[in-house]
């Protein structure tokens, strides 16, 4: 009788361990590939007009992106009309926000000057000097 109870206890313990591992993996996958993560990954910043070397380049908008002439920028545009750190795109709870970082020549979003942080979405066009960037889905 004691052997049956020990066998039953072992089976229950193994089932609980598998249940715990299943719950931990399911939670980890939810944290990595949650809904907000998929929405942010679904947009990229594509250079449609600019220096030949970067035309056609796409940058995923999953985190903050600094655009400028400085080598430290995430998207380096070698153009005299682009400031060292010209603009920044930051993902937030309400979507993507573009902020001009005090550039000399300014930043336009859909033809409007970015005098304050502006929300951007798929289909928006960003002009920095003679360069054109578009927010698109990959």
Phi, psi and omega in degrees: 000320180294327179296322179293318180295318178294320177297315178298319178297320177296316180297317178296318180297316179295319178298319178295321178296316178296320177298317178298314179297319178299315180296320181294317180294318180298319178294317179297319178295322178296324180288324182281314187246040180291176183299314181298322179296320180292322180295319181291322181289345185278358179241144176227158175257117184248132176278116180255341178212129181164199179303143184305325184294332184246357178298128182094351180290139178240136179241124177293139181261062181263345179210185179299138179233121176263131179246131179177185181272341182294142176297342179279350181289154178287324174240105183269121178244110182278083182215135181295341180273358179254130179286168179304307170238097191275309184211164180224138173246126184233127173283140178224185180297326183265007179122198182274141177235135176253134180230127173284133184263040179077034181292155181291316185262357176081172180229136178247136174242114184054038177084356181256136179296138178270079180275349177214166178301132183239142174287142176231153181214180180302135180096348180286147180245131180244125178249128176234102184063237180264013185252144180234129177240146178233141174269118185223165171272140183293000000 
